[in-house]
Amino acid sequence: MPATELITTPHDERLGDYRALTDVELRTRWEPPNGLFIAEGELVLRRALRAGYRLRSVLIDAKRVTQLDDLPLSDVPVYAGDQATLEAITGFHVHRGVLASFHRRPSLTASEVLATARRVAILEDINNHTNVGAIFRGAAALGMDAVLLSPTCADPLYRRSVRVSMGEVFAVPYARLEPWPSALEAVRAAGFTLLAMTPAPDAVAMRDLTPAQRARSALLLGAEGPGLTDSALAGADVRVVIPMHNGVDSLNVAAAAAVAFYELCR
C-alpha cells in the first residue's frame, strides 16, 4: 500500500492542483501556465504513467488506496480522503475515486509532428472538450498518426478531454498549428493533401478519393454546427463528404471523424 496522507479538510493548502475542477475558465488559467494536467480514474492514471508523464501527486478515495499497490508511488504525495471531502475540494462527485496531477511535457511543434506522420487530423475551432477527447480516441484507435489544432481549439490535456479519450491523448502526438489558417500551407509543403470535410454540393465522397490523395492526407474538421470556416475551406486541396441517408445532413464531429479516419486508414 502506498504511503498516504489523510485529508480531513477541503481547505488543505497542499491540494491546490485539485480545486474547482469543474470551473473551465479557472482551470484553463491555472493548468497550462503551471505546467500540469489532471488525470481522472485509475485507468487514465496508469496510461499517463506508461506514456512517461511524471506524477506530481495523487488524490484518492481512502477506500481505494489498495488499487494503487503495484505502482511506484514512494516519492509522490498520495492524499486520501472520504468522498465528501473530495467533492468539496474538486466541485464534483469523484465517482471514479482517483485523481492525479501530472507534469506536462514541452509542447511539440507542428513540423515535429508532421515529420513522422502519414495521416493527420487538423481541428479548427473545436472548443468542446468532450469532442476533442473523442476525436483523439478515434484517431488512436483507427490509425491516424497525429493531430494538429488551430489556436482556439480546446486543450487536449484538460481533464474532460483526457477522460473521454480514455487516456489516448497520451498516445497521439499533437501540436498547435499557427498562424491560422496560413500555416495550412506548411502542411501542404510537407507533402500532405489537405482534405476538408464539408457537406458542400461539390464535395467528393470519401470512398472515391484516389490512392494518391489518401497516401499522405491531412483531414480538416470544423466545430460542431458552423463547420470549417471559409478560409479553412479555401486552403484545402479537396472537399470531402461522408454520404448521408434518410434526410440526415450531418453527424456529430467526433462521430464524423471516426468514420472518416476509418475510411482514410482502411
N, C-alpha and C positions, 0 to 999 in steps of 0.2 A: 504493500500500500504506500503511495507517495506521501511524504510528509505534508500535512495540511495545516493551514492556519484558519481557525474558526472565526467566521464573521458573524457578529451578533447585532450590528447596526448598519443600516444602509449608508450612514454618513462617514464610514471609514475612509480616510483620505487616500488610502492605497488603491482605491477602486476607481480612480478617475477614468481609466480606459473603458469602463463598462457603463458609465452613466448615460441615461436618457437615450438608449439605443434606438428608440422609435422616432426620434427627432432628426429627420433627414438633414435639415439645414444645419443644425448644431453639429451632427456627426461629420458632415462634409467639411465644415470649418475646422474640425478637430483632428480627424484621422489622417488625411494625406499630409498636412503640414507637420504632423508629429511622427510621420513615418510608420503608421500602424494600420492594421485592419483587424476585424473581429470575425472569427470563425464560430459558427453555431452548430453544435451537435458533435458527437464523438466521431462519426464517420468523416466529417469535413475536417475536424482537427487532425485525424490520422493522415488524411490525404495531403494536408498542408505540410505536415512533418515529412512525409515521403517525398514531397516536391522540394524539400530543402529549406523551407521557410523557418526562421528562427523564432522560437517562442519568447514572449515577454512574461506572460502569466496565464493562469487558468482560474476560472470561476466556475464552481460546480455545486450542484445539489449534494448536500452531505450524504444522502442516501446512495449516491452513485460513485463515490470515490473509488471503490474497488474496481470499477470498469477500466481504470487507467493504470492498473497494477503493472502492466508489462511495458509501459512507456518510460523513457529515460527523463524523469522529471526532477531529479535530485537537486538540480541547480536552478529550478524555476519555481517562483512562488505559486502555490496552489491554495486558493482561497475557497473555503467551503461554508455554505450556509443553508438555511431552510428555504423553501420555495417563497415564503412571504418576504424574506429579506432579499432574495434575488430579484423578485418582481419590483420591490421598492427601489432597488438600485437601477435596474435596466428599463423599467417602464412597461414591461410585458411579462406574461406568464412564460417562464422558460421551460416549456414542456419537454424539450429535448434534454434538459438538465445539465448541459455542458456548454460553456463559452470559453473561448481562448483568445488572447490578444497576441498577435504576431507582428514582427518587424516586416515592413515592406522591403522589396529589393529595389535597386536603382532601375529606373524606367528604361525599357528598350527604345531605340529609335525605329522609325518606320523602315529605314534602309536595312537595319539589322534584321528585322522581321522578314522583309522581302527576300533577303539574300538566301534563305534556306527553305523558302516556300514555293509550292507549285499552285496551290489553290488557296485563296484568301477571301474572307468576308470583310466588306467595308460597311460600317454602320454610320448613318448620318442622322444626327439629332434624336437618337433613341435614348430618351431620358427616363424610361420606366425600368427600374432595377429588375423587376421580375422578367421582363422581356430580354434584357441583357443577359441575365443568368441563364435563361432557357436557350438563347442563341448559342452561348458558349458550350452548353451541354450538348446541343445538337452538333456543333462544329467538331467537338472532340469525338463524339460517337460515330459520325458519318464521314469522317475523313478529311475535313478541312485542316489546313496546316497552320493558319494564323488568322487573327482578327485585327483590323485597323479601325480606329474610332475617330469620328470628327470631334473637334474640341468641345462640343456641347453634349456629347454622349455621357450617360451615367457611368459612374465609377464601377468597373467590374469587380473590385475588391470591397465594395460596400456589402455589409452583412447579408442583405436580402439577395443580392446578386450571387454571392458565394453560396448561399444556402440553396437557392433554386437550381444553380448549376451542379449541385452535389459535389462541389469542390473541383469541377472540371475547369474552372477558370485558372487553376494552377497548371493544367496540362496543355493549354493552348497559348502560345506566345502572342502578345498583343502590344500595340503601341498607338499613340495618338498620331493622326495624320494632319500635319499643319504645314503651311497655312491652308485653310479650307476655302473653296474647293480646288484651288490652283495646284495643290500637291497631288491631285489625281494624275497630273502629267508625269510626276516622278514614278508612279506605279506603272504607267504605260511604258515609260522609258526603261523600266526594269524588265520589260518583256511580257507584261500581262495584258490580256484582253479585258477591257472594262465592260462588265455586263450589268445593266441597270434594270432592276425589277420594277415593272410598271404594268398596269392594265391598259396602257395606251393601245389604240387600234393597230398601230404599226409594229407592235412588239412581236418578237419571234417566240414561238412555243419552245420551251427549254429543251424538249426532246429532239428538236430539229437543229440544235446547234451542231456545227461541224466539229470534227476532231481537232482541227487547228484552234477553234475558238475555245474548246474545253481544255486544251493542253496546259496552258498557264492562264488561269482565269481569276479575275477579281470581281466578286459579286457584290453590287451595291444594294443596300437595303435601307429604306427610309422609315421614318417614325410612323407609329400607328395613326391612321387617319389621313394625314396630309401626304404621306409617302415621300418620295425623293423630291427635292427642290428642283426647280427648272435648271439651276446652274449645275447641279449634280448630273441631271439627265443630259445636259448639253456636253458634259465632259466624258460621257460614256461612248464606247465603240458600238455596242449593240444593245437595243432594248429587248428585254426578255419577259416572258409571262408564263405563269402556270395556268393552263386552260381550266376554266371553271364550268360547272354544270348546275342545272336546276335554278338558274337565276341568281346564284351566289356570286357576288362581284369580287370578293377578296377573302383572304384568311388573316388571322392574327399574324403579326410579323414574325413571331417565333415559330409558329406552325409553318408559315410560308418558307422561312429559312430552312427548316428541316427538310421539307420536300425538295427545295432547290439544291441543298447540299447533297442529298442522296442522288439526285439526277446528275449533278456535276461529277460526282466521285464514283459512280457505279461502273 
